[in-house]
Amino acid sequence: MRHNAFRGDVRRDELIAWHRGNRERTRRLFDLVVPDAYYDRPIALRNPIVFYEGHIPAFAVNTLVKLALGRTGIDERLETLFARGIDPESEAGVRSPTDVWPSRDEVQRYTAAADALIEETLATATLEDDAVPQLRGGEAVFTILEHELMHQETLLYMLHELDHAKKSPSRQVAESSRSVEPPGDSATRRLDDSIRIPRGNATLGANRDSFGWDNEFPTLVVDVPEFRIDAYDVTNGQYLEYVEATGVRAPHFWTRGEREWYWRGMFAMTPLPLHAPVYVTYEEATAFARWRGARLPTEAEFHRAAYGTPSGEERAHPWGDEPPDASRGNFDFATYDPIAVGSHPAGASAWGVQDLVGNGWEWTSSVFAGLPGFEPMPSYLVYSADFFDGAHIVLKGASPATGRELIRRTLRNWFRPNYPFVYATFRCAR
């Protein structure tokens, strides 16, 4: 079985190491929460924190052990309770699956049993079998591993909403702190520079020779007319000019002090970092672009700017075919908050467009839908199809909390256009 984050066939010991690394990072994230906040619902549109500590291991058991391998689980009641999250249109649509959540001791006992069962399964079970739809190419294995990475990021969105007093950052803050000031002499950089991208093809989607989620398949070649795109994401400083000129409401992550604006960071309030990318909703991004006489790029334009080249070839990543590392962008939990745009010039595309991967997902103008020939994935039939409703927008790239194994050209993210909690920025196109 193959995965883009590995060279050649993925070995069992590599799968086990990945699973252990996932579980350790998830435990560290839950350790940020003080005990009294365990049943809080920091985002009213989502389940309380307790749900997610049970959901991640329950999903692994439900998907790999029970669905793919046809074996029995550990606790049917908990595996039903923690089976799936929610995505209501409004707070009025929230319906908690239970009024009485398990104790944390009970959840953690289940988690320990599930972790042991998954590790034993990865070590001994048949993980790849073309005769079993969920095991073709090891699909169920990669599904549970990437699912945890995705929930680490969505969990962080939730923890960001907790009062600072309800989090215990300990040494994790120092390990993930960086300056948000621009590198070098900012006077030499024009944040409103745009780059001409000539007409050419952009390939969306992937061949089925490596793992991907169902919305990543099949391939689709799009003829993209010439356009211009900003070299950098829109910054807090640029958005502040817009707020002051129009009187629009400030973004979710900003807080107004007596005399200045502040950034509501993961662990503290800080003066608004003017050189960091602004995090906004799709609706806010669209309005800003319109104010600038511009628009958001389409998904195909993002691909052309990120992965296209003047010679016509397409790259695996904006910087080339080398695997992602810390020099290429702000991702894989390198920081808990965004840093200055342009801080990773080694991650620029062939056209010189900066920060296309990391520091914030980027809104496109494309409505989330299946590529022509879309087929639901056997391991997670409702992963994408439930969201082909015209009410979700495609995002591309990655945020500071996107795991390294998720960094690939074809990965697509999506959210509702008014959802304010995601680490999402944007750049203008014309």
C-alpha positions as a Markdown table, in Angstrom:
| # | Residue | x | y | z |
|---|---|---|---|---|
| 1 | Met | 0.0 | 0.0 | 0.0 |
| 2 | Arg | 1.2 | 3.5 | -0.8 |
| 3 | His | 0.9 | 6.9 | 0.7 |
| 4 | Asn | 2.4 | 10.2 | -0.6 |
| 5 | Ala | 4.2 | 10.8 | 2.7 |
| 6 | Phe | 6.3 | 7.7 | 2.3 |
| 7 | Arg | 8.6 | 6.4 | -0.3 |
| 8 | Gly | 7.6 | 3.0 | -1.7 |
| 9 | Asp | 5.3 | 0.6 | 0.0 |
| 10 | Val | 4.4 | 1.6 | 3.6 |
| 11 | Arg | 5.7 | -1.0 | 6.2 |
| 12 | Arg | 3.8 | -2.1 | 9.3 |
| 13 | Asp | 6.4 | -0.6 | 11.6 |
| 14 | Glu | 5.9 | 2.8 | 9.8 |
| 15 | Leu | 2.1 | 2.5 | 10.3 |
| 16 | Ile | 2.5 | 1.7 | 14.0 |
| 17 | Ala | 4.9 | 4.6 | 14.5 |
| 18 | Trp | 2.5 | 7.0 | 12.7 |
| 19 | His | -0.4 | 5.8 | 14.9 |
| 20 | Arg | 1.7 | 6.2 | 18.1 |
| 21 | Gly | 2.8 | 9.7 | 17.0 |
| 22 | Asn | -0.8 | 10.7 | 16.3 |
| 23 | Arg | -2.0 | 9.4 | 19.7 |
| 24 | Glu | 0.8 | 11.2 | 21.5 |
| 25 | Arg | 0.0 | 14.5 | 19.9 |
| 26 | Thr | -3.7 | 14.1 | 20.5 |
| 27 | Arg | -3.0 | 13.4 | 24.2 |
| 28 | Arg | -0.9 | 16.6 | 24.4 |
| 29 | Leu | -3.8 | 18.6 | 22.9 |
| 30 | Phe | -6.3 | 17.3 | 25.4 |
| 31 | Asp | -3.8 | 18.0 | 28.2 |
| 32 | Leu | -4.1 | 21.7 | 27.4 |
| 33 | Val | -7.6 | 21.6 | 28.8 |
| 34 | Val | -8.1 | 22.1 | 32.5 |
| 35 | Pro | -10.3 | 19.4 | 34.0 |
| 36 | Asp | -13.3 | 21.7 | 34.7 |
| 37 | Ala | -13.6 | 22.5 | 31.0 |
| 38 | Tyr | -13.8 | 18.9 | 29.8 |
| 39 | Tyr | -17.5 | 19.1 | 29.1 |
| 40 | Asp | -17.5 | 22.6 | 27.8 |
| 41 | Arg | -18.8 | 23.3 | 24.2 |
| 42 | Pro | -16.5 | 26.1 | 23.1 |
| 43 | Ile | -18.1 | 26.2 | 19.7 |
| 44 | Ala | -21.8 | 25.9 | 19.9 |
| 45 | Leu | -22.0 | 24.3 | 16.4 |
| 46 | Arg | -19.9 | 21.4 | 17.6 |
| 47 | Asn | -20.1 | 18.7 | 20.3 |
| 48 | Pro | -18.4 | 19.2 | 23.7 |
| 49 | Ile | -14.7 | 18.5 | 24.2 |
| 50 | Val | -15.4 | 15.1 | 25.7 |
| 51 | Phe | -16.9 | 13.8 | 22.4 |
| 52 | Tyr | -13.6 | 14.2 | 20.5 |
| 53 | Glu | -11.5 | 12.3 | 23.0 |
| 54 | Gly | -13.8 | 9.4 | 22.4 |
| 55 | His | -14.6 | 9.9 | 18.8 |
| 56 | Ile | -11.0 | 9.5 | 17.4 |
| 57 | Pro | -10.4 | 6.0 | 18.8 |
| 58 | Ala | -14.0 | 4.9 | 18.3 |
| 59 | Phe | -13.8 | 5.9 | 14.6 |
| 60 | Ala | -10.6 | 3.8 | 14.3 |
| 61 | Val | -12.3 | 0.8 | 15.8 |
| 62 | Asn | -15.6 | 1.3 | 13.8 |
| 63 | Thr | -13.7 | 1.8 | 10.5 |
| 64 | Leu | -10.8 | -0.6 | 10.5 |
| 65 | Val | -11.7 | -3.3 | 13.0 |
| 66 | Lys | -15.5 | -3.6 | 12.5 |
| 67 | Leu | -16.2 | -2.4 | 9.0 |
| 68 | Ala | -13.1 | -3.4 | 7.1 |
| 69 | Leu | -12.1 | -6.5 | 8.9 |
| 70 | Gly | -15.6 | -7.6 | 10.1 |
| 71 | Arg | -14.4 | -8.2 | 13.7 |
| 72 | Thr | -16.1 | -7.2 | 17.0 |
| 73 | Gly | -15.3 | -3.9 | 18.7 |
| 74 | Ile | -14.8 | -3.1 | 22.4 |
| 75 | Asp | -17.9 | -1.3 | 23.6 |
| 76 | Glu | -20.9 | -1.0 | 21.3 |
| 77 | Arg | -22.5 | 1.7 | 23.4 |
| 78 | Leu | -19.5 | 4.0 | 23.2 |
| 79 | Glu | -18.8 | 3.2 | 19.6 |
| 80 | Thr | -22.3 | 4.3 | 18.7 |
| 81 | Leu | -22.2 | 7.4 | 20.9 |
| 82 | Phe | -18.8 | 8.6 | 19.5 |
| 83 | Ala | -19.5 | 7.5 | 15.9 |
| 84 | Arg | -19.8 | 10.8 | 14.1 |
| 85 | Gly | -19.7 | 14.6 | 14.7 |
| 86 | Ile | -22.1 | 17.3 | 13.6 |
| 87 | Asp | -22.2 | 20.1 | 11.1 |
| 88 | Pro | -25.5 | 22.1 | 11.7 |
| 89 | Glu | -26.4 | 25.1 | 9.6 |
| 90 | Ser | -27.0 | 27.1 | 12.8 |
| 91 | Glu | -27.0 | 26.7 | 16.6 |
| 92 | Ala | -30.7 | 26.0 | 16.4 |
| 93 | Gly | -29.9 | 22.8 | 14.6 |
| 94 | Val | -27.6 | 21.4 | 17.3 |
| 95 | Arg | -28.9 | 18.2 | 18.8 |
| 96 | Ser | -26.7 | 16.6 | 21.4 |
| 97 | Pro | -26.8 | 12.8 | 21.1 |
| 98 | Thr | -26.9 | 12.5 | 24.8 |
| 99 | Asp | -27.6 | 14.5 | 27.9 |
| 100 | Val | -25.2 | 12.6 | 30.1 |
| 101 | Trp | -21.7 | 12.1 | 28.8 |
| 102 | Pro | -19.3 | 9.4 | 30.2 |
| 103 | Ser | -16.8 | 10.3 | 32.8 |
| 104 | Arg | -13.3 | 11.1 | 31.6 |
| 105 | Asp | -12.0 | 8.0 | 33.4 |
| 106 | Glu | -14.5 | 5.9 | 31.3 |
| 107 | Val | -13.5 | 7.6 | 28.1 |
| 108 | Gln | -9.8 | 7.1 | 28.8 |
| 109 | Arg | -10.2 | 3.5 | 29.7 |
| 110 | Tyr | -11.9 | 3.0 | 26.3 |
| 111 | Thr | -9.2 | 5.0 | 24.6 |
| 112 | Ala | -6.5 | 2.8 | 26.0 |
| 113 | Ala | -8.3 | -0.4 | 25.0 |
| 114 | Ala | -8.9 | 1.0 | 21.5 |
| 115 | Asp | -5.3 | 2.1 | 21.1 |
| 116 | Ala | -4.1 | -1.4 | 22.0 |
| 117 | Leu | -6.5 | -3.0 | 19.6 |
| 118 | Ile | -5.6 | -0.8 | 16.7 |
| 119 | Glu | -1.8 | -1.3 | 17.3 |
| 120 | Glu | -2.4 | -5.1 | 17.4 |
| 121 | Thr | -4.4 | -4.9 | 14.2 |
| 122 | Leu | -1.7 | -2.9 | 12.4 |
| 123 | Ala | 0.9 | -5.4 | 13.5 |
| 124 | Thr | -1.0 | -8.7 | 12.6 |
| 125 | Ala | -4.1 | -8.2 | 10.5 |
| 126 | Thr | -4.5 | -8.3 | 6.7 |
| 127 | Leu | -4.4 | -4.6 | 5.9 |
| 128 | Glu | -4.5 | -4.7 | 2.1 |
| 129 | Asp | -6.9 | -7.0 | 0.1 |
| 130 | Asp | -8.3 | -6.1 | -3.3 |
| 131 | Ala | -11.3 | -8.4 | -2.6 |
| 132 | Val | -12.4 | -6.2 | 0.3 |
| 133 | Pro | -13.5 | -2.7 | -0.8 |
| 134 | Gln | -12.3 | -1.0 | 2.4 |
| 135 | Leu | -8.9 | -2.7 | 2.2 |
| 136 | Arg | -8.0 | -1.9 | -1.4 |
| 137 | Gly | -4.7 | -0.1 | -1.3 |
| 138 | Gly | -5.0 | -0.2 | 2.5 |
| 139 | Glu | -7.7 | 2.4 | 2.4 |
| 140 | Ala | -9.1 | 1.9 | 5.9 |
| 141 | Val | -5.7 | 2.1 | 7.5 |
| 142 | Phe | -4.9 | 5.4 | 6.0 |
| 143 | Thr | -8.4 | 6.6 | 6.6 |
| 144 | Ile | -8.1 | 6.2 | 10.4 |
| 145 | Leu | -4.6 | 7.7 | 10.5 |
| 146 | Glu | -5.5 | 10.8 | 8.5 |
| 147 | His | -8.8 | 11.2 | 10.2 |
| 148 | Glu | -6.9 | 11.7 | 13.5 |
| 149 | Leu | -4.7 | 14.3 | 11.9 |
| 150 | Met | -7.8 | 16.2 | 10.7 |
| 151 | His | -9.4 | 16.1 | 14.1 |
| 152 | Gln | -6.2 | 17.4 | 15.8 |
| 153 | Glu | -6.7 | 20.5 | 13.7 |
| 154 | Thr | -10.4 | 20.8 | 14.3 |
| 155 | Leu | -9.8 | 20.2 | 18.0 |
| 156 | Leu | -7.4 | 23.1 | 18.0 |
| 157 | Tyr | -10.1 | 25.4 | 16.5 |
| 158 | Met | -12.3 | 24.4 | 19.4 |
| 159 | Leu | -9.6 | 24.9 | 22.0 |
| 160 | His | -8.8 | 28.3 | 20.5 |
| 161 | Glu | -12.3 | 29.4 | 21.6 |
| 162 | Leu | -11.8 | 28.4 | 25.3 |
| 163 | Asp | -11.0 | 31.2 | 27.7 |
| 164 | His | -7.3 | 31.4 | 28.3 |
| 165 | Ala | -7.8 | 30.6 | 31.9 |
| 166 | Lys | -9.2 | 27.2 | 30.9 |
| 167 | Lys | -6.0 | 26.1 | 29.2 |
| 168 | Ser | -2.7 | 24.9 | 30.7 |
| 169 | Pro | -0.1 | 25.6 | 28.0 |
| 170 | Ser | 3.0 | 24.7 | 30.1 |
| 171 | Arg | 6.1 | 24.4 | 28.0 |
| 172 | Gln | 4.2 | 23.8 | 24.7 |
| 173 | Val | 3.9 | 27.5 | 24.3 |
| 174 | Ala | 7.6 | 28.2 | 24.3 |
| 175 | Glu | 8.2 | 25.3 | 21.9 |
| 176 | Ser | 5.7 | 26.7 | 19.4 |
| 177 | Ser | 6.4 | 30.4 | 19.6 |
| 178 | Arg | 7.8 | 32.4 | 16.8 |
| 179 | Ser | 8.0 | 36.1 | 15.8 |
| 180 | Val | 5.3 | 37.4 | 13.6 |
| 181 | Glu | 7.5 | 40.2 | 12.3 |
| 182 | Pro | 8.4 | 40.1 | 8.7 |
| 183 | Pro | 11.9 | 38.8 | 7.8 |
| 184 | Gly | 14.4 | 41.4 | 6.7 |
| 185 | Asp | 13.6 | 44.9 | 5.7 |
| 186 | Ser | 9.8 | 45.2 | 5.2 |
| 187 | Ala | 10.3 | 48.3 | 3.1 |
| 188 | Thr | 11.7 | 46.2 | 0.3 |
| 189 | Arg | 8.5 | 44.1 | 0.2 |
| 190 | Arg | 5.2 | 45.2 | -1.4 |
| 191 | Leu | 2.4 | 43.1 | 0.1 |
| 192 | Asp | 0.0 | 44.2 | -2.6 |
| 193 | Asp | 2.3 | 42.8 | -5.5 |
| 194 | Ser | 0.4 | 40.6 | -7.9 |
| 195 | Ile | 1.9 | 38.1 | -10.3 |
| 196 | Arg | 0.8 | 37.3 | -13.8 |
| 197 | Ile | 0.0 | 33.7 | -14.4 |
| 198 | Pro | -0.3 | 32.9 | -18.1 |
| 199 | Arg | -2.9 | 30.6 | -19.6 |
| 200 | Gly | -2.3 | 27.0 | -19.1 |
| 201 | Asn | -3.6 | 23.7 | -17.7 |
| 202 | Ala | -4.2 | 22.8 | -14.0 |
| 203 | Thr | -4.7 | 19.2 | -13.0 |
| 204 | Leu | -7.2 | 18.7 | -10.2 |
| 205 | Gly | -7.5 | 15.4 | -8.5 |
| 206 | Ala | -5.2 | 12.3 | -8.5 |
| 207 | Asn | -4.6 | 9.0 | -10.0 |
| 208 | Arg | -5.6 | 6.0 | -7.8 |
| 209 | Asp | -2.0 | 4.9 | -7.2 |
| 210 | Ser | -1.8 | 6.2 | -3.7 |
| 211 | Phe | -4.2 | 7.0 | -0.9 |
| 212 | Gly | -6.6 | 9.9 | -1.1 |
| 213 | Trp | -10.0 | 10.8 | 0.2 |
| 214 | Asp | -12.9 | 10.3 | -2.3 |
| 215 | Asn | -13.2 | 13.9 | -3.3 |
| 216 | Glu | -9.6 | 13.8 | -4.5 |
| 217 | Phe | -10.5 | 11.5 | -7.4 |
| 218 | Pro | -10.4 | 11.2 | -10.3 |
| 219 | Thr | -8.2 | 13.6 | -12.2 |
| 220 | Leu | -9.6 | 16.6 | -14.1 |
| 221 | Val | -7.5 | 18.8 | -16.4 |
| 222 | Val | -8.8 | 22.4 | -16.5 |
| 223 | Asp | -7.8 | 25.0 | -19.1 |
| 224 | Val | -7.1 | 28.1 | -17.0 |
| 225 | Pro | -7.2 | 31.5 | -18.7 |
| 226 | Glu | -4.5 | 34.1 | -17.9 |
| 227 | Phe | -5.0 | 35.8 | -14.5 |
| 228 | Arg | -3.2 | 37.7 | -11.8 |
| 229 | Ile | -2.9 | 36.7 | -8.2 |
| 230 | Asp | -1.4 | 38.3 | -5.1 |
| 231 | Ala | 2.1 | 37.2 | -4.2 |
| 232 | Tyr | 1.1 | 37.2 | -0.5 |
| 233 | Asp | -2.0 | 36.5 | 1.6 |
| 234 | Val | -4.0 | 39.5 | 2.8 |
| 235 | Thr | -2.5 | 40.6 | 6.1 |
| 236 | Asn | -4.1 | 41.9 | 9.3 |
| 237 | Gly | -2.7 | 45.3 | 8.5 |
| 238 | Gln | -4.3 | 45.4 | 5.0 |
| 239 | Tyr | -7.6 | 44.2 | 6.4 |
| 240 | Leu | -7.4 | 46.8 | 9.2 |
| 241 | Glu | -7.2 | 49.5 | 6.5 |
| 242 | Tyr | -10.5 | 48.0 | 5.1 |
| 243 | Val | -12.1 | 47.9 | 8.5 |
| 244 | Glu | -11.3 | 51.5 | 9.2 |
| 245 | Ala | -12.3 | 52.7 | 5.7 |
| 246 | Thr | -15.7 | 50.9 | 5.6 |
| 247 | Gly | -16.7 | 50.4 | 9.2 |
| 248 | Val | -17.3 | 46.7 | 8.7 |
| 249 | Arg | -17.2 | 44.3 | 11.6 |
| 250 | Ala | -13.7 | 43.1 | 12.6 |
| 251 | Pro | -12.8 | 39.4 | 12.1 |
| 252 | His | -13.5 | 36.8 | 14.7 |
| 253 | Phe | -10.0 | 36.5 | 16.0 |
| 254 | Trp | -9.6 | 40.3 | 16.7 |
| 255 | Thr | -10.5 | 42.0 | 19.9 |
| 256 | Arg | -10.8 | 45.8 | 20.4 |
| 257 | Gly | -8.9 | 47.4 | 23.3 |
| 258 | Glu | -9.3 | 50.9 | 24.5 |
| 259 | Arg | -6.8 | 52.3 | 21.9 |
| 260 | Glu | -5.8 | 49.4 | 19.7 |
| 261 | Trp | -6.7 | 46.0 | 18.2 |
| 262 | Tyr | -5.5 | 42.8 | 19.7 |
| 263 | Trp | -5.1 | 39.3 | 18.4 |
| 264 | Arg | -6.9 | 36.6 | 20.4 |
| 265 | Gly | -4.2 | 34.0 | 20.3 |
| 266 | Met | -4.3 | 30.4 | 21.5 |
| 267 | Phe | -2.8 | 31.3 | 24.9 |
| 268 | Ala | -2.8 | 35.1 | 25.2 |
| 269 | Met | -4.0 | 38.4 | 23.9 |
| 270 | Thr | -1.3 | 40.2 | 21.9 |
| 271 | Pro | -1.2 | 43.4 | 19.9 |
| 272 | Leu | -2.6 | 42.7 | 16.4 |
| 273 | Pro | 0.2 | 41.2 | 14.3 |
| 274 | Leu | -0.1 | 43.4 | 11.2 |
| 275 | His | 2.2 | 41.3 | 9.0 |
| 276 | Ala | 0.5 | 38.0 | 9.8 |
| 277 | Pro | -2.3 | 36.7 | 7.4 |
| 278 | Val | -5.8 | 37.7 | 8.4 |
| 279 | Tyr | -8.2 | 34.8 | 9.3 |
| 280 | Val | -11.7 | 35.5 | 8.0 |
| 281 | Thr | -14.8 | 33.8 | 6.7 |
| 282 | Tyr | -15.5 | 33.3 | 3.0 |
| 283 | Glu | -18.1 | 36.0 | 3.1 |
| 284 | Glu | -15.6 | 38.5 | 4.7 |
| 285 | Ala | -12.9 | 37.5 | 2.2 |
| 286 | Thr | -15.2 | 38.0 | -0.8 |
| 287 | Ala | -16.3 | 41.4 | 0.5 |
| 288 | Phe | -12.7 | 42.6 | 0.9 |
| 289 | Ala | -11.7 | 41.4 | -2.5 |
| 290 | Arg | -14.7 | 43.2 | -4.0 |
| 291 | Trp | -13.7 | 46.4 | -2.2 |
| 292 | Arg | -10.2 | 46.0 | -3.8 |
| 293 | Gly | -11.8 | 45.6 | -7.2 |
| 294 | Ala | -10.7 | 42.0 | -7.2 |
| 295 | Arg | -12.1 | 38.5 | -6.5 |
| 296 | Leu | -11.1 | 35.2 | -4.9 |
| 297 | Pro | -9.2 | 32.7 | -7.1 |
| 298 | Thr | -11.0 | 29.5 | -8.3 |
| 299 | Glu | -9.8 | 26.2 | -7.2 |
| 300 | Ala | -8.2 | 25.6 | -10.6 |
| 301 | Glu | -6.5 | 29.0 | -10.4 |
| 302 | Phe | -5.0 | 28.2 | -7.1 |
| 303 | His | -3.7 | 25.0 | -8.6 |
| 304 | Arg | -2.2 | 26.8 | -11.5 |
| 305 | Ala | -0.5 | 29.4 | -9.3 |
| 306 | Ala | 0.7 | 26.8 | -6.8 |
| 307 | Tyr | 1.7 | 23.8 | -8.9 |
| 308 | Gly | 2.1 | 25.1 | -12.4 |
| 309 | Thr | 5.4 | 26.1 | -14.0 |
| 310 | Pro | 6.4 | 28.3 | -17.0 |
| 311 | Ser | 7.7 | 25.2 | -18.8 |
| 312 | Gly | 4.3 | 23.5 | -18.5 |
| 313 | Glu | 5.0 | 20.8 | -16.0 |
| 314 | Glu | 3.2 | 20.5 | -12.8 |
| 315 | Arg | 4.9 | 20.1 | -9.4 |
| 316 | Ala | 3.9 | 17.9 | -6.5 |
| 317 | His | 4.3 | 20.9 | -4.2 |
| 318 | Pro | 4.7 | 24.6 | -4.9 |
| 319 | Trp | 8.4 | 24.4 | -4.3 |
| 320 | Gly | 9.0 | 21.2 | -6.3 |
| 321 | Asp | 8.9 | 17.5 | -5.7 |
| 322 | Glu | 10.9 | 17.5 | -2.4 |
| 323 | Pro | 8.8 | 16.4 | 0.6 |
| 324 | Pro | 7.4 | 19.0 | 3.0 |
| 325 | Asp | 9.7 | 20.2 | 5.8 |
| 326 | Ala | 9.9 | 23.1 | 8.2 |
| 327 | Ser | 11.7 | 25.3 | 5.6 |
| 328 | Arg | 8.7 | 25.2 | 3.3 |
| 329 | Gly | 5.9 | 26.6 | 5.4 |
| 330 | Asn | 4.2 | 27.0 | 8.7 |
| 331 | Phe | 2.4 | 23.7 | 9.1 |
| 332 | Asp | 2.6 | 20.4 | 11.2 |
| 333 | Phe | 2.1 | 22.3 | 14.5 |
| 334 | Ala | 5.2 | 24.4 | 14.0 |
| 335 | Thr | 3.3 | 27.2 | 15.8 |
| 336 | Tyr | 0.0 | 27.7 | 17.5 |
| 337 | Asp | -0.6 | 31.0 | 15.8 |
| 338 | Pro | 0.1 | 32.5 | 12.3 |
| 339 | Ile | 3.4 | 34.2 | 11.5 |
| 340 | Ala | 4.4 | 36.9 | 9.1 |
| 341 | Val | 3.6 | 36.4 | 5.4 |
| 342 | Gly | 6.7 | 35.7 | 3.3 |
| 343 | Ser | 8.6 | 33.9 | 6.2 |
| 344 | His | 9.2 | 30.8 | 4.1 |
| 345 | Pro | 10.6 | 31.9 | 0.7 |
| 346 | Ala | 11.8 | 28.3 | 0.1 |
| 347 | Gly | 8.2 | 27.4 | -0.2 |
| 348 | Ala | 7.4 | 29.7 | -3.0 |
| 349 | Ser | 5.9 | 28.4 | -6.3 |
| 350 | Ala | 7.6 | 28.5 | -9.7 |
| 351 | Trp | 5.9 | 31.9 | -10.3 |
| 352 | Gly | 7.1 | 33.4 | -7.0 |
| 353 | Val | 3.7 | 33.1 | -5.2 |
| 354 | Gln | 4.4 | 32.8 | -1.4 |
| 355 | Asp | 2.8 | 30.8 | 1.5 |
| 356 | Leu | 0.5 | 28.6 | -0.6 |
| 357 | Val | 1.0 | 25.8 | 1.9 |
| 358 | Gly | 0.9 | 26.7 | 5.6 |
| 359 | Asn | 0.1 | 29.6 | 7.8 |
| 360 | Gly | -3.6 | 29.4 | 6.9 |
| 361 | Trp | -6.0 | 27.5 | 4.6 |
| 362 | Glu | -6.9 | 29.7 | 1.6 |
| 363 | Trp | -10.5 | 30.3 | 0.5 |
| 364 | Thr | -11.3 | 29.8 | -3.1 |
| 365 | Ser | -14.4 | 30.8 | -4.9 |
| 366 | Ser | -15.3 | 27.2 | -5.8 |
| 367 | Val | -18.3 | 25.5 | -4.3 |
| 368 | Phe | -17.3 | 22.1 | -2.9 |
| 369 | Ala | -18.5 | 19.3 | -5.2 |
| 370 | Gly | -17.3 | 15.9 | -6.5 |
| 371 | Leu | -14.9 | 15.8 | -9.5 |
| 372 | Pro | -16.5 | 14.2 | -12.6 |
| 373 | Gly | -16.6 | 10.5 | -12.0 |
| 374 | Phe | -16.7 | 10.9 | -8.2 |
| 375 | Glu | -17.3 | 7.7 | -6.2 |
| 376 | Pro | -17.8 | 7.5 | -2.4 |
| 377 | Met | -15.0 | 5.7 | -0.6 |
| 378 | Pro | -16.0 | 2.3 | 0.9 |
| 379 | Ser | -14.3 | 3.1 | 4.3 |
| 380 | Tyr | -16.3 | 6.3 | 4.8 |
| 381 | Leu | -19.3 | 6.5 | 2.5 |
| 382 | Val | -20.5 | 9.8 | 3.8 |
| 383 | Tyr | -17.1 | 11.6 | 4.1 |
| 384 | Ser | -17.7 | 14.0 | 1.2 |
| 385 | Ala | -21.1 | 13.3 | -0.4 |
| 386 | Asp | -23.1 | 14.8 | 2.5 |
| 387 | Phe | -21.4 | 18.1 | 1.9 |
| 388 | Phe | -22.1 | 18.4 | -1.9 |
| 389 | Asp | -25.0 | 20.6 | -0.9 |
| 390 | Gly | -24.0 | 23.9 | -2.5 |
| 391 | Ala | -23.4 | 25.3 | 1.0 |
| 392 | His | -19.7 | 24.6 | 1.5 |
| 393 | Ile | -16.7 | 26.3 | -0.2 |
| 394 | Val | -13.3 | 24.7 | -1.1 |
| 395 | Leu | -10.2 | 25.7 | 0.7 |
| 396 | Lys | -6.7 | 24.8 | -0.4 |
| 397 | Gly | -3.2 | 24.8 | 1.2 |
| 398 | Ala | -2.7 | 24.2 | 4.9 |
| 399 | Ser | -2.7 | 25.9 | 8.3 |
| 400 | Pro | -0.2 | 25.9 | 11.2 |
| 401 | Ala | -2.2 | 22.9 | 12.6 |
| 402 | Thr | -2.2 | 20.8 | 9.4 |
| 403 | Gly | -0.2 | 17.5 | 9.8 |
| 404 | Arg | 2.7 | 17.0 | 7.5 |
| 405 | Glu | 1.2 | 13.8 | 6.1 |
| 406 | Leu | -1.8 | 15.8 | 4.8 |
| 407 | Ile | 0.4 | 18.1 | 2.7 |
| 408 | Arg | -0.3 | 17.1 | -0.9 |
| 409 | Arg | -1.5 | 18.8 | -4.0 |
| 410 | Thr | -4.9 | 17.1 | -4.2 |
| 411 | Leu | -6.1 | 17.5 | -0.6 |
| 412 | Arg | -9.3 | 19.6 | -0.5 |
| 413 | Asn | -10.8 | 21.2 | 2.6 |
| 414 | Trp | -14.2 | 22.8 | 2.9 |
| 415 | Phe | -16.3 | 24.8 | 5.3 |
| 416 | Arg | -19.5 | 26.9 | 5.3 |
| 417 | Pro | -19.0 | 30.4 | 4.0 |
| 418 | Asn | -19.9 | 32.0 | 7.4 |
| 419 | Tyr | -17.9 | 29.7 | 9.6 |
| 420 | Pro | -15.5 | 32.0 | 11.6 |
| 421 | Phe | -13.4 | 29.5 | 13.6 |
| 422 | Val | -11.2 | 28.0 | 10.9 |
| 423 | Tyr | -7.7 | 29.1 | 10.4 |
| 424 | Ala | -8.5 | 30.4 | 6.9 |
| 425 | Thr | -7.0 | 33.4 | 5.0 |
| 426 | Phe | -7.1 | 34.4 | 1.4 |
| 427 | Arg | -5.4 | 36.3 | -1.4 |
| 428 | Cys | -7.0 | 38.3 | -4.3 |
| 429 | Ala | -7.1 | 37.4 | -7.9 |
| 430 | Arg | -8.0 | 39.5 | -11.0 |
